[in-house]
């Protein structure tokens, strides 16, 4: 059966190494983020407790290991198992064995993390969660060092990059007018959910450069993805464009592991000869020292079955791409495989920040000693340089960004205020600074501010990187010591 040679891709060993180890590394970050934040946000005593959620949970629709019972101890056990397995995959240890060993390892990561996502509610309602799940499931079928990389799985990995990039491009073209008139970047660097240390410098670039940025984005997301399917070296060059544009997004903001995942997945289109030409230390022929391993028929059957499954599931996201009512970050099956992706179909024009303050005074008023809680990632202190957090995901900070876009009267936000009034240690650990050093304030209030980046002149005069203006007080002084429902 000499015709079976087509299913092997011996020129993509480096791509497999990057794909498997890179995806595993991002799983490690995801499990670490969950271990550090999930109990406070969604645990037994969290803002949106999982046990309460499970009481009304449809067990037949969303698979999770917690369907029968949840405890914070079990959650930590799931995270610990995920951290160990992902660390082993990053080290390349399962890849040294038969091809079914890394497959089982990645399927374990997929199932463990899906169990978390499916009970994570609004704190896990981001597109990069389903992207991590789909990528983890798919790269498992790339096998181990004992076999050649399967060509059909690599093509499906490229198809994933295509959906990720082209889907985002189409969402923008169909979305806000600012993407079509090339003004989106006048605002985005300033109003994005969590700016990074270079976001202000990016925002202060001349407007003609911002227009060029938008044009470059449209080319990178609407034209370049098609070239990923072209013959080499065109496909590798297209992957290089994806990597470079994603690195710019990494440098100018914090989007958890979304951009890093796109970078990793782009290597599915990079062949060994091209990688060697760019970095000579990368072997041009991974099997030069020995005979080319033969792919067992049983493994070929498994990879082809997985390929057929993913190909069939591709119907729904493909239809979504050409639909006028394109969905963004949508899954069409309960296993969250072959999803639709996209981001920032519209760009927020103004940055509104929700700030929480507390006081120890018995009778709060404007003259009281109000102290502001500081968050790790979201803007607060006008002099502070925004930090780089990605690929780590600060879930509380991200949800705070959505409050002014929706409403501050969210169930989880009122629960958060109650935790602050109780000086809950688990919750306070998610913040950068507790102004009361562990003591419980008597009152808290919520105020909204308009934030904008300071100009270069303003920064030289004041040293402030942000200029903020008080807008309103959407939640007046509130205390646990008053009867429920009463506010000052």
NUDRENMAR-31346 format. One record per residue (C-alpha): residue in three letters; x, y, z; residue number from 0. Coordinates in nm, 4 decimals. Layout:
ALA/X/Y/Z/NUM
...
END
This chain:
UNK/0.0000/0.0000/0.0000/0
UNK/0.2504/0.2567/-0.1204/1
UNK/-0.0271/0.5151/-0.1574/2
UNK/-0.0437/0.5508/0.2212/3
UNK/0.2745/0.7608/0.2134/4
UNK/0.0618/1.0720/0.1510/5
UNK/-0.0851/1.0573/0.5007/6
UNK/0.2621/1.1033/0.6533/7
UNK/0.4188/1.4496/0.6751/8
UNK/0.7886/1.3856/0.7496/9
UNK/0.8734/1.7513/0.6801/10
UNK/0.6678/1.8743/0.9800/11
UNK/0.8416/1.7288/1.2849/12
UNK/0.9392/2.0725/1.4161/13
UNK/0.5790/2.1878/1.3729/14
UNK/0.4603/1.8947/1.5845/15
UNK/0.7091/1.9784/1.8592/16
UNK/0.5923/2.3401/1.8736/17
UNK/0.2245/2.2514/1.8535/18
UNK/0.2223/1.9864/2.1234/19
UNK/0.4594/2.1534/2.3681/20
UNK/0.3152/2.4994/2.3072/21
UNK/-0.0464/2.3926/2.3593/22
UNK/0.0567/2.1959/2.6695/23
UNK/0.2330/2.5042/2.8079/24
UNK/-0.0845/2.7093/2.7660/25
UNK/-0.2843/2.4358/2.9404/26
UNK/-0.0373/2.4677/3.2280/27
UNK/-0.1073/2.8416/3.2470/28
UNK/-0.4832/2.7813/3.2315/29
UNK/-0.4789/2.5265/3.5142/30
UNK/-0.2537/2.7525/3.7220/31
UNK/-0.4913/3.0454/3.6683/32
UNK/-0.7829/2.8261/3.7724/33
UNK/-0.6066/2.6927/4.0796/34
UNK/-0.5312/3.0456/4.2002/35
UNK/-0.8700/3.2051/4.1266/36
UNK/-1.1507/2.9515/4.0896/37
UNK/-1.2209/2.8842/4.4604/38
UNK/-1.2658/3.2554/4.5370/39
UNK/-1.4772/3.3229/4.2284/40
UNK/-1.6767/3.0030/4.1838/41
UNK/-1.5945/2.7736/4.4739/42
UNK/-1.8160/2.6546/4.7570/43
UNK/-1.8097/3.0052/4.9101/44
UNK/-1.7386/3.1943/4.5862/45
UNK/-1.9212/3.4748/4.4096/46
UNK/-2.1155/3.2316/4.1889/47
UNK/-2.0894/2.9008/4.3814/48
UNK/-2.0705/2.5951/4.1586/49
UNK/-2.2881/2.3826/4.3938/50
UNK/-2.5724/2.6311/4.3482/51
UNK/-2.5188/2.6308/3.9725/52
UNK/-2.5207/2.2516/3.9589/53
UNK/-2.8554/2.2386/4.1387/54
UNK/-3.0189/2.3647/3.8204/55
UNK/-2.7674/2.2083/3.5808/56
UNK/-2.8690/1.9911/3.2849/57
UNK/-2.6423/1.6916/3.3205/58
UNK/-2.7092/1.5679/2.9698/59
UNK/-2.5935/1.8782/2.7839/60
UNK/-2.2607/1.9964/2.9266/61
UNK/-2.0139/1.7230/3.0251/62
UNK/-1.8157/1.7820/3.3438/63
UNK/-1.6541/1.5697/3.6139/64
UNK/-1.8364/1.7845/3.8677/65
UNK/-2.1814/1.6783/3.7506/66
UNK/-2.2233/1.4525/4.0557/67
UNK/-2.0383/1.6522/4.3179/68
UNK/-1.8279/1.9638/4.3517/69
UNK/-1.5836/2.0576/4.6255/70
UNK/-1.2933/2.2996/4.6339/71
UNK/-1.0666/2.0068/4.7207/72
UNK/-1.1803/1.8169/4.4107/73
UNK/-1.1263/2.1270/4.1982/74
UNK/-0.7722/2.1612/4.3288/75
UNK/-0.7138/1.7933/4.2538/76
UNK/-0.8294/1.8420/3.8937/77
UNK/-0.5971/2.1417/3.8583/78
UNK/-0.3041/1.9540/4.0105/79
UNK/-0.3562/1.6646/3.7684/80
UNK/-0.3758/1.9086/3.4769/81
UNK/-0.0560/2.0827/3.5847/82
UNK/0.1344/1.7539/3.6087/83
UNK/0.0164/1.6178/3.2729/84
UNK/0.0772/1.9452/3.0898/85
UNK/0.4248/1.9794/3.2441/86
UNK/0.5133/1.6279/3.1264/87
UNK/0.3980/1.7135/2.7743/88
UNK/0.6001/2.0362/2.7730/89
UNK/0.9039/1.8291/2.8711/90
UNK/0.8266/1.5908/2.5827/91
UNK/0.8158/1.2765/2.7967/92
UNK/0.4865/1.1221/2.6722/93
UNK/0.6013/1.1941/2.3151/94
UNK/0.8875/0.9464/2.3598/95
UNK/0.6462/0.6545/2.3793/96
UNK/0.3911/0.5054/2.1398/97
UNK/0.1550/0.7555/1.9703/98
UNK/-0.1377/0.6658/2.1952/99
UNK/0.0475/0.7951/2.5036/100
UNK/0.0473/1.1692/2.4131/101
UNK/-0.3013/1.1217/2.2715/102
UNK/-0.4315/1.0012/2.6085/103
UNK/-0.2425/1.2802/2.7838/104
UNK/-0.4013/1.5521/2.5687/105
UNK/-0.7454/1.3931/2.5933/106
UNK/-0.7034/1.4001/2.9712/107
UNK/-0.6201/1.7732/2.9594/108
UNK/-0.9187/1.8346/2.7336/109
UNK/-1.1607/1.6499/2.9633/110
UNK/-1.0224/1.8011/3.2834/111
UNK/-1.0339/2.1566/3.1556/112
UNK/-1.3727/2.1106/2.9881/113
UNK/-1.5050/2.0033/3.3272/114
UNK/-1.3926/2.3391/3.4660/115
UNK/-1.5164/2.5510/3.1747/116
UNK/-1.8609/2.3934/3.1814/117
UNK/-1.9214/2.5060/3.5396/118
UNK/-1.7229/2.8309/3.5112/119
UNK/-2.0272/3.0415/3.4132/120
UNK/-1.9505/3.4045/3.3210/121
UNK/-1.5929/3.3860/3.4492/122
UNK/-1.5137/3.1245/3.1811/123
UNK/-1.7258/3.2713/2.9018/124
UNK/-1.4342/3.3718/2.6780/125
UNK/-1.3427/3.2507/2.3301/126
UNK/-0.9949/3.1397/2.4320/127
UNK/-1.1430/2.8753/2.6624/128
UNK/-1.3046/2.6857/2.3752/129
UNK/-0.9958/2.7523/2.1611/130
UNK/-0.7781/2.5809/2.4200/131
UNK/-1.0178/2.2871/2.4350/132
UNK/-1.0299/2.2411/2.0576/133
UNK/-0.6538/2.2775/2.0201/134
UNK/-0.5844/2.0309/2.3017/135
UNK/-0.8125/1.7684/2.1512/136
UNK/-0.6684/1.8048/1.8015/137
UNK/-0.2929/1.8127/1.8749/138
UNK/-0.3219/1.4860/2.0626/139
UNK/-0.3718/1.3125/1.7296/140
UNK/-0.0338/1.4355/1.6048/141
UNK/0.1075/1.1276/1.7744/142
UNK/0.4554/1.0809/1.9164/143
UNK/0.8170/1.0832/1.8033/144
UNK/0.7724/0.7171/1.7053/145
UNK/0.5578/0.8088/1.4037/146
UNK/0.5510/1.0686/1.1303/147
UNK/0.3166/1.3648/1.1849/148
UNK/-0.0221/1.2851/1.0245/149
UNK/-0.0895/1.5184/0.7350/150
UNK/-0.4672/1.5289/0.7768/151
UNK/-0.4356/1.6465/1.1383/152
UNK/-0.1903/1.9184/1.0363/153
UNK/-0.4349/2.0381/0.7714/154
UNK/-0.7077/2.0514/1.0351/155
UNK/-0.4752/2.2534/1.2589/156
UNK/-0.4320/2.5001/0.9739/157
UNK/-0.8104/2.5027/0.9358/158
UNK/-0.8311/2.6005/1.3040/159
UNK/-0.5924/2.8931/1.2464/160
UNK/-0.7982/2.9938/0.9436/161
UNK/-1.1211/3.0026/1.1459/162
UNK/-0.9509/3.1934/1.4237/163
UNK/-0.8047/3.4617/1.1953/164
UNK/-1.0602/3.4840/0.9145/165
UNK/-1.3493/3.4652/1.1607/166
UNK/-1.2069/3.7619/1.3521/167
UNK/-1.1569/3.9526/1.0273/168
UNK/-1.5126/3.8943/0.9076/169
UNK/-1.6567/3.9938/1.2468/170
UNK/-1.4761/4.3270/1.2136/171
UNK/-1.5824/4.3942/0.8563/172
UNK/-1.9434/4.3121/0.9440/173
UNK/-1.9254/4.4934/1.2753/174
UNK/-1.8571/4.8528/1.3707/175
UNK/-1.8093/5.1193/1.1069/176
UNK/-1.4725/5.2074/1.2657/177
UNK/-1.3178/4.8956/1.1109/178
UNK/-1.4383/4.9950/0.7661/179
UNK/-1.3392/5.3622/0.7860/180
UNK/-1.0008/5.2613/0.9371/181
UNK/-1.0441/5.4541/1.2651/182
UNK/-1.0733/5.1557/1.5043/183
UNK/-0.7178/5.1927/1.6339/184
UNK/-0.7840/5.5542/1.7293/185
UNK/-0.9567/5.4014/2.0325/186
UNK/-0.8671/5.0341/2.0779/187
UNK/-0.5299/5.0623/2.2513/188
UNK/-0.6876/5.2920/2.5115/189
UNK/-1.0211/5.1167/2.5616/190
UNK/-0.9199/4.7486/2.5391/191
UNK/-1.0101/4.5382/2.8445/192
UNK/-0.6655/4.5284/3.0024/193
UNK/-0.3914/4.7528/2.8612/194
UNK/-0.0270/4.6486/2.8817/195
UNK/0.2913/4.8423/2.9493/196
UNK/0.3207/4.9548/2.5849/197
UNK/-0.0467/5.0299/2.5236/198
UNK/-0.0141/5.4022/2.5952/199
UNK/0.2787/5.4364/2.3543/200
UNK/0.0774/5.2497/2.0907/201
UNK/-0.2224/5.4757/2.1486/202
UNK/-0.0108/5.7914/2.1112/203
UNK/0.1168/5.6915/1.7669/204
UNK/0.0111/5.9302/1.4871/205
UNK/-0.3352/5.8638/1.3471/206
UNK/-0.2053/5.7803/0.9975/207
UNK/-0.0123/5.4925/1.1539/208
UNK/-0.3298/5.3747/1.3268/209
UNK/-0.5019/5.3650/0.9888/210
UNK/-0.2122/5.1615/0.8505/211
UNK/-0.2511/4.9276/1.1500/212
UNK/-0.6140/4.8647/1.0573/213
UNK/-0.5255/4.7986/0.6941/214
UNK/-0.2534/4.5596/0.8067/215
UNK/-0.4998/4.3850/1.0349/216
UNK/-0.7489/4.3378/0.7514/217
UNK/-0.4783/4.1915/0.5276/218
UNK/-0.3508/3.9621/0.8030/219
UNK/-0.6988/3.8336/0.8872/220
UNK/-0.8832/3.8363/0.5560/221
UNK/-0.6144/3.7561/0.2974/222
UNK/-0.3213/3.5817/0.4644/223
UNK/-0.5264/3.2924/0.6140/224
UNK/-0.5972/3.1579/0.2637/225
UNK/-0.2220/3.1407/0.1970/226
UNK/-0.1766/2.9025/0.4905/227
UNK/-0.3090/2.6304/0.2583/228
UNK/-0.0657/2.7194/-0.0231/229
UNK/0.2445/2.5118/-0.1116/230
UNK/0.5718/2.5771/0.0689/231
UNK/0.7355/2.8165/0.1272/232
UNK/0.4282/3.0383/0.0812/233
UNK/0.2413/2.8669/0.3660/234
UNK/0.5339/2.9193/0.6036/235
UNK/0.5566/3.2857/0.5014/236
UNK/0.1844/3.3261/0.5725/237
UNK/0.2383/3.1661/0.9131/238
UNK/0.5178/3.4154/0.9731/239
UNK/0.2776/3.7023/0.9084/240
UNK/0.0346/3.5548/1.1606/241
UNK/0.3126/3.5229/1.4181/242
UNK/0.4370/3.8802/1.3687/243
UNK/0.0895/4.0369/1.3879/244
UNK/0.0049/3.8332/1.6972/245
UNK/0.3309/3.9395/1.8644/246
UNK/0.2263/4.3019/1.8106/247
UNK/-0.1006/4.2249/1.9903/248
UNK/0.0937/4.0568/2.2708/249
UNK/0.3107/4.3678/2.3069/250
UNK/0.0203/4.6136/2.3030/251
UNK/-0.2303/4.4444/2.5346/252
UNK/-0.3339/4.1549/2.7588/253
UNK/-0.5639/3.8960/2.5999/254
UNK/-0.4889/3.5923/2.8170/255
UNK/-0.3514/3.3131/2.5958/256
UNK/-0.5497/3.4052/2.2815/257
UNK/-0.2570/3.5598/2.0936/258
UNK/-0.0067/3.3030/2.2208/259
UNK/-0.2329/3.0218/2.1047/260
UNK/-0.2567/3.1783/1.7576/261
UNK/0.1233/3.1969/1.7463/262
UNK/0.1613/2.8330/1.8466/263
UNK/-0.1044/2.7090/1.6044/264
UNK/0.0474/2.9027/1.3136/265
UNK/0.3436/2.6632/1.3213/266
UNK/0.1165/2.3964/1.1743/267
UNK/0.1972/2.5589/0.8375/268
UNK/0.5755/2.5824/0.8921/269
UNK/0.7817/2.3061/0.7316/270
UNK/1.1157/2.1826/0.8638/271
UNK/1.3208/2.3114/0.5647/272
UNK/1.1774/2.6622/0.6032/273
UNK/1.2268/2.6580/0.9801/274
UNK/1.5872/2.5437/0.9242/275
UNK/1.6459/2.8214/0.6711/276
UNK/1.5284/3.0818/0.9235/277
UNK/1.6960/2.9233/1.2285/278
UNK/1.9810/2.6917/1.1209/279
UNK/1.9863/2.5266/1.4649/280
UNK/1.6538/2.3615/1.3774/281
UNK/1.7264/2.0314/1.1968/282
UNK/1.6250/2.0313/0.8318/283
UNK/1.5727/1.6531/0.8391/284
UNK/1.4703/1.5050/1.1724/285
UNK/1.5237/1.1492/1.0470/286
UNK/1.8592/1.1926/0.8777/287
UNK/2.0332/0.9731/1.1353/288
UNK/1.8001/0.6779/1.1063/289
UNK/1.5316/0.5055/0.9053/290
UNK/1.2000/0.6786/0.8647/291
UNK/0.9521/0.5310/1.1134/292
UNK/0.6556/0.3558/0.9586/293
UNK/0.3104/0.4595/1.0732/294
UNK/0.1167/0.1592/1.2098/295
UNK/-0.2104/0.0958/1.0321/296
UNK/-0.4018/0.1061/1.3600/297
UNK/-0.2701/0.4549/1.4290/298
UNK/-0.3491/0.5678/1.0751/299
UNK/-0.7054/0.4431/1.1277/300
UNK/-0.7365/0.6430/1.4508/301
UNK/-0.6074/0.9655/1.2955/302
UNK/-0.8299/0.9253/0.9899/303
UNK/-1.1340/0.8639/1.2112/304
UNK/-1.0532/1.1791/1.4093/305
UNK/-1.0028/1.3706/1.0841/306
UNK/-1.3407/1.2607/0.9498/307
UNK/-1.5078/1.3591/1.2787/308
UNK/-1.3529/1.7062/1.2758/309
UNK/-1.4279/1.7472/0.9061/310
UNK/-1.7964/1.6673/0.9592/311
UNK/-1.8143/1.9051/1.2553/312
UNK/-1.6644/2.1762/1.0323/313
UNK/-1.9929/2.2191/0.8478/314
UNK/-2.1462/2.4422/1.1160/315
UNK/-1.8562/2.6881/1.1625/316
UNK/-1.8091/2.7030/0.7842/317
UNK/-2.1731/2.7950/0.7415/318
UNK/-2.1315/3.0526/1.0171/319
UNK/-1.8359/3.2159/0.8363/320
UNK/-2.0467/3.2870/0.5282/321
UNK/-2.3579/3.3824/0.7231/322
UNK/-2.4685/3.7450/0.7423/323
UNK/-2.5526/3.6816/1.1075/324
UNK/-2.2096/3.5503/1.1947/325
UNK/-2.1743/3.4274/1.5531/326
UNK/-1.8628/3.5170/1.7491/327
UNK/-1.6966/3.2626/1.9800/328
UNK/-1.9700/3.0017/1.9437/329
UNK/-1.9638/2.6268/1.9926/330
UNK/-2.1985/2.4071/1.7927/331
UNK/-2.1659/2.0927/2.0046/332
UNK/-2.1394/2.0180/2.3749/333
UNK/-1.7795/1.8925/2.3376/334
UNK/-1.6656/2.2351/2.2147/335
UNK/-1.4904/2.1030/1.9050/336
UNK/-1.4568/2.2912/1.5718/337
UNK/-1.5890/2.6212/1.7014/338
UNK/-1.6459/2.9681/1.5556/339
UNK/-1.4111/3.2445/1.6693/340
UNK/-1.3858/3.6205/1.6485/341
UNK/-1.3180/3.9267/1.8613/342
UNK/-1.3820/4.3024/1.8762/343
UNK/-1.6481/4.3316/1.6097/344
UNK/-1.6984/4.6796/1.7516/345
UNK/-1.4532/4.8989/1.9410/346
UNK/-1.5481/5.0867/2.2574/347
UNK/-1.4927/5.4595/2.2055/348
UNK/-1.4569/5.5581/2.5725/349
UNK/-1.2995/5.3827/2.8693/350
UNK/-1.5257/5.3725/3.1747/351
UNK/-1.3744/5.2180/3.4871/352
UNK/-1.5715/5.0923/3.7847/353
UNK/-1.3874/5.1651/4.1091/354
UNK/-1.4733/5.0298/4.4550/355
UNK/-1.3986/5.2281/4.7691/356
UNK/-1.4423/5.1535/5.1379/357
UNK/-1.4398/5.3462/5.4626/358
UNK/-1.4132/5.2676/5.8337/359
UNK/-1.6265/5.5670/5.9295/360
UNK/-1.9568/5.4986/6.1059/361
UNK/-2.1456/5.7694/5.9158/362
UNK/-2.0196/5.7850/5.5570/363
UNK/-2.0242/6.1039/5.3549/364
UNK/-1.8175/6.2948/5.1023/365
UNK/-1.5801/6.4025/5.3795/366
UNK/-1.5221/6.0445/5.4982/367
UNK/-1.1890/5.8682/5.4555/368
UNK/-1.2717/5.6691/5.1430/369
UNK/-0.9985/5.4312/5.0289/370
UNK/-0.9836/5.2684/4.6870/371
UNK/-0.9278/4.8962/4.6309/372
UNK/-0.6525/4.8308/4.3775/373
UNK/-0.6784/4.5540/4.1200/374
UNK/-0.3855/4.3649/3.9732/375
UNK/-0.4514/4.4275/3.6067/376
UNK/-0.7258/4.6791/3.5417/377
UNK/-0.6440/5.0520/3.5493/378
UNK/-0.6735/5.2304/3.8822/379
UNK/-0.3791/5.4357/4.0040/380
UNK/-0.3306/5.7032/3.7371/381
UNK/0.0484/5.6967/3.7816/382
UNK/0.0930/5.3202/3.7565/383
UNK/0.2263/5.1578/3.4388/384
UNK/-0.0133/4.8797/3.3254/385
UNK/0.1441/4.5390/3.3777/386
UNK/0.1950/4.2521/3.1351/387
UNK/-0.0102/3.9526/3.2499/388
UNK/-0.0857/3.7502/2.9375/389
UNK/-0.0914/3.4584/2.8860/390
UNK/-0.2044/3.4455/3.2519/391
UNK/-0.5735/3.5356/3.2793/392
UNK/-0.7002/3.7709/3.5536/393
UNK/-1.0673/3.6754/3.5449/394
UNK/-1.1997/3.9230/3.8022/395
UNK/-1.0258/4.2158/3.6308/396
UNK/-1.1674/4.1163/3.2916/397
UNK/-1.5240/4.0949/3.4262/398
UNK/-1.4845/4.4412/3.5797/399
UNK/-1.4282/4.5804/3.2287/400
UNK/-1.7678/4.4510/3.1155/401
UNK/-1.9656/4.6136/3.3994/402
UNK/-2.0043/4.9625/3.2431/403
UNK/-2.0840/4.8033/2.9059/404
UNK/-2.3702/4.6050/3.0613/405
UNK/-2.4726/4.6952/3.4152/406
UNK/-2.3060/4.7136/3.7556/407
UNK/-2.6097/4.5359/3.8974/408
UNK/-2.4675/4.1909/3.8327/409
UNK/-2.5234/3.9124/4.0849/410
UNK/-2.1550/3.8330/4.1096/411
UNK/-2.0609/4.1990/4.1621/412
UNK/-2.2933/4.2414/4.4591/413
UNK/-2.1478/3.9200/4.6001/414
UNK/-1.8019/4.0708/4.5461/415
UNK/-1.8983/4.3824/4.7440/416
UNK/-2.0260/4.1619/5.0254/417
UNK/-1.6924/3.9784/5.0316/418
UNK/-1.5094/4.3094/5.0647/419
UNK/-1.7354/4.4141/5.3511/420
UNK/-1.6553/4.0855/5.5205/421
UNK/-1.2821/4.1257/5.4481/422
UNK/-1.2825/3.7803/5.2920/423
UNK/-0.9174/3.6755/5.2756/424
UNK/-0.9650/3.4483/4.9758/425
UNK/-1.1159/3.7321/4.7753/426
UNK/-0.8659/3.9936/4.8928/427
UNK/-0.5826/3.7767/4.7581/428
UNK/-0.7165/3.8411/4.4076/429
UNK/-0.6565/4.2131/4.4516/430
UNK/-0.3302/4.4038/4.4278/431
UNK/-0.3925/4.6099/4.7403/432
UNK/-0.6381/4.5979/5.0290/433
UNK/-0.6431/4.9558/5.1675/434
UNK/-0.7523/4.8267/5.5100/435
UNK/-0.4804/4.5607/5.5536/436
UNK/-0.7260/4.2841/5.6307/437
UNK/-0.9704/4.4865/5.8402/438
UNK/-1.3371/4.4945/5.7411/439
UNK/-1.4669/4.8317/5.6187/440
UNK/-1.7998/4.9506/5.7532/441
UNK/-1.9164/5.0773/5.4159/442
UNK/-1.8290/5.0362/5.0481/443
UNK/-1.9398/5.2378/4.7487/444
UNK/-1.8997/5.2108/4.3722/445
UNK/-1.8040/5.5019/4.1494/446
UNK/-1.7507/5.5216/3.7741/447
UNK/-1.4751/5.7228/3.6089/448
UNK/-1.3847/5.8146/3.2546/449
UNK/-1.0223/5.7167/3.1868/450
UNK/-0.8009/5.8259/2.9003/451
UNK/-0.4290/5.8032/2.8393/452
UNK/-0.2380/6.1200/2.9275/453
UNK/-0.0730/6.2990/2.6386/454
UNK/0.3039/6.3329/2.6375/455
UNK/0.2715/6.6927/2.7538/456
UNK/0.0363/6.5970/3.0393/457
UNK/0.2682/6.3173/3.1454/458
UNK/0.5692/6.5506/3.1587/459
UNK/0.3731/6.7981/3.3708/460
UNK/0.2077/6.5589/3.6165/461
UNK/0.3764/6.2179/3.5907/462
UNK/0.0297/6.0651/3.5435/463
UNK/-0.0200/5.8053/3.2730/464
UNK/-0.3983/5.8279/3.2953/465
UNK/-0.6355/6.1215/3.3212/466
UNK/-0.9585/6.0313/3.4953/467
UNK/-1.2871/6.2166/3.5516/468
UNK/-1.5592/6.1192/3.7989/469
UNK/-1.8858/6.0367/3.6233/470
UNK/-2.1305/5.8922/3.8726/471
UNK/-2.1894/5.6803/4.1817/472
UNK/-2.3951/5.3860/4.0536/473
UNK/-2.3972/5.2094/4.3919/474
UNK/-2.4040/5.4455/4.6918/475
UNK/-2.2551/5.3633/5.0318/476
UNK/-2.3660/5.0137/5.1333/477
UNK/-2.3006/4.8206/5.4527/478
UNK/-2.3592/4.4686/5.5775/479
UNK/-2.4562/4.6218/5.9077/480
UNK/-2.7731/4.7761/5.7645/481
UNK/-3.0932/4.5804/5.6968/482
UNK/-3.0778/4.4009/5.3649/483
UNK/-3.1723/4.6172/5.0704/484
UNK/-3.1106/4.9482/5.2442/485
UNK/-2.8463/5.1760/5.1032/486
UNK/-2.7266/5.5205/5.1910/487
END
